[in-house]
Amino acid sequence: MKHTSTIEVQHVSKRYTDDLEVSPALDDVSVTIQHNEFFTLLGPSGCGKTTLLRSIAGFEQVTSGDIRIGGQRVNDLPPFKRRVNTVFQNYALFPHMSVAENIAFGLEMQGLDRGAIPGRVKEMLALVQMEHLAKRRPAELSGGQQQRVALARALAPKPDVLLLDEPLSALDLKLRKEMQVELKRVQQEAGITFIFVTHDQEEALTLSDRIAVMSSGKILQVGSPNEIYERPQHRFVAHFIGDINFLPGNLRQCPQNGSLFQPEGLPVEIPCNLGERANSGKMQLAFRPERSKLVEPSQPHHLRGVIEAVLYVGTATLYQCRLPNDAKVMLRESNEGGSSARAVGSQVAVHLPPHACLLMEA
């Protein structure tokens, strides 16, 4: 099905002061978010993701640029006139109202025909699988159940876009993972655009159709979870999404062997098979811990080193390895068949398959 544009953010900047020495909260941000897309704004605290979400909602006025929803410029529209709704970190449920009454409240404020409200409430209760708890009050619900009520209340008025500001952050790890599955199911069944803010990389990779990685008020890269993880275009993106190792060095082209990378201070050259590159010279070689393999140190074209630390994490074992140039790299091996870990002090070599190598500007 062809997507139609729902949200267009065009060259948006936001400053909280007239002092030009202060970096803007949003710095010339542009992005298009499609209809029925689960779109995530991901980044560390202070990167601008919540400011962008609040600007779309109308809670913040942008300093420059345009925000369009369904093709309509909404910069001057107050929040209640925008076809969006928001779920906040604290669910803000009315403690004196039942679950059903909390869901109905927004519909009553919207002026929906009273005869239609019970049917819509029932529909929302079914969507979040809370029919049996309709008469309970928020104090009688678990954190996950309260989150579902807040979700149902926000969806009841049928917004074009639902904005979610770290709604799972207050839940414990196991419940958060359960609610990730529920949140994705609700988004697919509701059939509307979700814009989700989080600093949790795993959460973003799990839920999203596309992710925008933000830093210092800018969007550095937009792409699918696979693109963001496998083909980061910026060192910050590579470092922020999952674990990764970086080695400075030099790239050169060899007519017989393709691209070869030599880490600084090491005699070995690592085949990268990246084809012709115009920017041979100083580069950074990046690789994920799980894409490398520990092998015997006698094999060529491998990074030799010594294991300094061993961390058992259940499904895998992490190894910190010191190279002869004193650089440290982290490696991950799956634990299969109860295999025993390598000992601290072991001499090893690190094999990097060519497809595991990412090259970035130094």
C-alpha positions in Angstrom: 0.0 0.0 0.0 1.4 3.4 -0.9 2.0 5.6 2.1 0.7 9.2 2.2 2.6 11.9 4.1 1.2 12.6 7.6 3.8 14.8 9.2 6.2 17.1 7.5 8.8 18.9 9.6 10.6 21.5 7.4 13.7 23.3 8.5 12.5 23.6 12.1 14.6 25.3 14.7 13.8 26.1 18.3 15.7 28.4 20.7 14.7 29.0 24.3 16.8 32.2 24.5 17.9 35.1 22.3 21.5 34.5 23.3 23.1 33.4 20.1 25.9 31.6 22.1 23.4 29.0 23.3 22.9 26.0 21.1 19.4 25.6 19.8 17.2 22.8 21.1 16.3 22.1 17.5 18.7 23.0 14.7 17.3 23.1 11.1 15.4 19.7 11.5 13.6 18.3 8.5 11.9 14.9 8.3 8.8 13.4 6.7 6.8 10.8 8.6 4.4 8.6 6.7 0.8 7.5 7.3 0.4 4.4 9.6 4.2 4.4 10.4 5.7 3.6 13.8 8.4 6.3 13.8 10.8 6.7 16.6 12.9 9.7 17.7 15.9 8.2 19.4 18.8 9.9 21.2 20.4 10.7 24.6 18.9 13.1 27.1 19.0 16.7 25.8 19.3 15.8 22.1 16.0 17.5 21.2 13.7 14.5 20.7 11.1 15.6 23.2 11.2 19.2 22.0 10.5 18.0 18.5 7.6 15.9 19.8 6.1 18.8 21.8 6.5 21.1 18.8 4.4 18.6 16.7 1.9 18.5 19.4 1.7 22.3 19.7 3.0 22.5 23.3 6.1 24.3 22.0 6.2 27.1 19.4 9.1 26.7 16.9 11.5 29.6 16.3 11.6 29.0 12.5 10.5 26.5 10.0 7.1 24.8 9.3 5.2 21.8 10.7 2.5 20.3 8.5 0.0 17.6 9.4 -1.9 16.1 6.5 -0.6 18.9 4.3 -1.9 21.7 6.6 0.5 24.1 8.2 -0.1 23.9 11.9 2.5 26.3 13.4 -0.2 28.7 14.6 -2.8 26.1 15.7 -3.2 25.4 19.4 -2.8 21.7 20.5 -6.6 21.0 20.7 -7.0 22.0 17.1 -4.3 19.6 15.8 -5.4 16.1 14.9 -2.9 14.6 17.3 -3.0 13.2 20.8 -0.3 12.5 23.3 0.6 9.8 25.9 3.0 11.2 28.5 5.5 9.5 30.8 3.1 9.9 33.7 -0.2 8.6 32.5 -2.2 11.4 34.1 -5.3 9.3 34.7 -8.1 10.7 36.8 -7.9 8.8 40.1 -11.6 9.3 41.0 -12.8 7.9 37.6 -13.1 4.3 36.5 -11.2 2.9 33.5 -14.2 3.4 31.3 -14.9 6.9 32.6 -11.3 7.9 31.9 -11.6 6.8 28.3 -14.9 8.5 27.9 -13.8 11.8 29.4 -11.9 13.0 26.2 -14.9 12.1 24.0 -17.2 14.1 26.2 -14.9 17.1 26.1 -14.7 16.7 22.3 -18.5 17.0 22.2 -19.2 13.5 20.8 -22.8 12.5 20.8 -23.5 10.9 24.2 -25.2 8.0 22.6 -22.1 7.1 20.6 -19.6 7.3 23.6 -20.4 3.9 25.2 -19.7 2.1 21.9 -16.5 3.9 21.3 -15.3 3.2 24.9 -16.2 -0.5 24.5 -14.2 -0.5 21.2 -11.1 1.0 22.9 -11.4 -1.4 25.9 -11.3 -4.3 23.4 -8.4 -2.8 21.6 -6.2 -2.7 24.7 -7.8 -5.9 26.1 -9.2 -4.3 29.3 -12.9 -5.1 29.0 -12.9 -7.0 32.3 -11.3 -4.1 34.2 -13.7 -1.3 32.9 -15.0 -0.5 36.4 -11.7 -0.4 38.2 -10.0 2.8 39.2 -6.4 3.6 38.4 -5.1 2.8 41.9 -6.4 -0.7 41.5 -4.3 -1.3 38.3 -0.7 -2.3 37.6 1.6 0.0 35.8 1.2 -1.8 32.5 -2.6 -1.7 32.9 -2.5 2.1 33.6 -0.4 2.5 30.5 -3.0 0.7 28.4 -5.8 2.9 29.8 -3.8 6.0 28.9 -3.3 4.6 25.4 -7.0 3.8 25.0 -8.0 7.3 26.2 -5.6 8.9 23.7 -6.8 6.8 20.8 -10.5 7.2 21.6 -11.0 10.6 19.8 -9.5 9.0 16.6 -6.5 11.3 16.1 -4.5 11.2 12.9 -1.2 10.9 14.9 -0.4 9.5 18.4 2.6 11.0 20.1 4.2 8.9 22.8 6.8 10.5 25.1 8.8 7.6 26.7 5.5 6.0 27.9 7.3 2.7 29.0 10.1 4.3 31.0 8.4 3.8 34.4 7.9 0.1 33.9 10.2 -2.6 35.0 12.3 -4.5 32.4 10.1 -7.5 32.0 6.8 -5.6 31.9 8.4 -3.1 29.5 9.2 -5.8 27.0 5.7 -7.2 27.3 4.2 -3.7 26.6 6.5 -3.3 23.6 4.7 -6.2 22.0 1.3 -4.7 23.0 2.2 -1.3 21.8 3.2 -2.5 18.3 0.0 -4.6 18.1 -2.2 -1.7 19.1 -0.5 0.6 16.5 -1.1 -2.0 13.7 -4.7 -2.6 14.7 -5.5 1.2 15.1 -3.9 1.9 11.7 -2.6 5.4 12.5 0.8 7.0 12.8 2.7 6.6 16.1 5.6 9.0 16.8 7.6 7.5 19.8 10.3 9.1 21.8 12.9 7.0 23.6 16.5 6.9 24.7 16.4 3.1 24.7 18.2 1.7 21.6 16.8 -1.8 21.9 13.3 -0.5 22.3 13.6 1.6 19.2 15.0 -1.3 17.2 12.2 -3.6 18.4 9.2 -1.3 17.7 10.0 1.0 14.8 9.3 1.0 11.1 11.9 3.8 10.9 14.1 5.6 13.4 15.5 9.1 13.5 18.7 9.3 15.6 19.2 12.7 17.1 22.1 14.5 18.7 22.5 18.2 19.7 19.3 19.3 18.2 19.9 17.6 14.8 18.8 14.5 13.0 21.9 12.6 12.0 20.3 9.6 10.2 16.8 8.3 9.4 16.3 4.7 8.4 14.9 1.3 9.1 16.2 -0.5 12.2 18.3 -2.7 10.0 19.8 0.3 8.1 20.5 2.2 11.3 22.3 -0.8 12.9 24.0 -2.3 9.9 24.9 0.8 7.9 25.3 3.8 10.3 26.4 6.9 8.4 27.8 8.8 11.3 30.2 7.8 14.1 27.7 8.9 16.8 25.0 6.7 15.3 27.3 3.7 15.2 28.4 4.3 18.8 24.9 5.0 20.1 23.1 2.0 18.5 24.4 -1.1 20.2 28.0 -2.0 21.1 30.8 -1.3 18.6 34.6 -1.2 18.4 36.6 1.6 16.6 40.2 1.3 15.4 41.9 4.2 13.7 44.2 3.4 10.8 44.8 3.7 7.1 42.8 2.3 4.1 44.5 1.5 0.8 43.5 -0.1 -2.4 45.3 -3.2 -3.6 44.7 -4.4 -7.2 44.9 -8.0 -6.2 43.1 -7.9 -2.8 40.7 -5.0 -2.9 40.5 -2.7 0.1 43.0 -3.3 3.0 42.9 -1.6 6.3 45.9 -1.3 8.6 45.2 -0.3 12.2 47.6 2.2 13.7 50.5 0.6 15.5 49.8 -2.9 14.1 51.6 -4.8 11.3 48.5 -6.6 10.1 46.3 -5.6 7.1 42.6 -6.5 7.2 40.7 -7.3 4.0 37.5 -5.2 3.8 36.3 -6.0 0.2 34.5 -2.6 0.0 35.4 -2.0 -3.6 37.0 1.2 -5.0 36.9 4.1 -2.6 38.1 7.6 -3.5 38.9 8.5 0.1 41.6 6.0 0.8 43.8 7.2 3.6 43.1 7.8 7.3 39.9 6.1 8.3 38.2 4.5 11.3 37.4 0.8 11.1 34.3 -0.1 13.1 32.9 -3.6 13.9 30.2 -5.0 16.1 31.4 -7.4 18.9 29.1 -10.2 17.7 30.4 -10.0 14.1 34.0 -10.9 15.1 35.3 -14.4 15.9 38.1 -15.5 18.2 40.5 -17.9 16.5 44.0 -19.3 17.1 46.7 -16.6 17.0 48.7 -18.3 14.2 46.3 -17.4 11.4 47.2 -14.4 9.1 45.2 -11.1 8.5 43.9 -11.2 12.1 44.2 -8.9 15.1 46.3 -10.6 17.7 45.8 -9.9 21.4 45.3 -11.0 25.0 42.1 -11.6 26.8 41.9 -9.2 29.8 38.3 -9.7 31.0 35.6 -12.3 30.6 31.9 -11.5 31.2 29.2 -14.2 31.2 25.8 -12.7 30.2 23.7 -15.9 29.8 23.2 -16.3 26.1 26.7 -15.0 25.3 30.1 -14.4 26.8 31.8 -11.0 26.3 35.6 -10.8 26.0 37.7 -7.7 26.4 40.9 -8.1 24.4 44.0 -5.9 24.5 45.8 -5.5 21.2 49.6 -5.0 20.9 49.1 -1.2 20.4 47.2 -1.1 23.7 43.8 -0.6 22.0 41.0 -2.6 23.6 38.2 -4.3 21.7 35.1 -6.1 23.0 34.0 -9.4 21.4 30.9 -11.5 21.9 30.6 -15.3 21.5 27.2 -17.2 21.7 27.1 -19.8 24.4 26.2 -23.0 22.7 26.2 -26.5 24.2 27.6 -25.3 27.5 31.0 -24.4 26.0 33.5 -23.2 28.5 34.8 -19.6 28.3 38.4 -18.8 27.3 40.6 -17.9 30.2 41.9 -14.4 31.1 45.4 -14.1 29.8 44.8 -16.3 26.8 46.6 -15.4 23.5 44.0 -15.1 20.8 43.4 -13.6 17.3 40.3 -11.7 16.2 38.9 -12.7 12.8 36.9 -9.9 11.1 34.9 -11.2 8.1 35.0 -8.5 5.3 31.2 -7.9 5.5 31.6 -7.1 9.3 33.9 -4.1 8.6 32.4 -0.6 8.6 34.6 2.3 7.5 34.1 5.9 8.6 36.0 9.1 8.3 38.7 9.6 10.8 
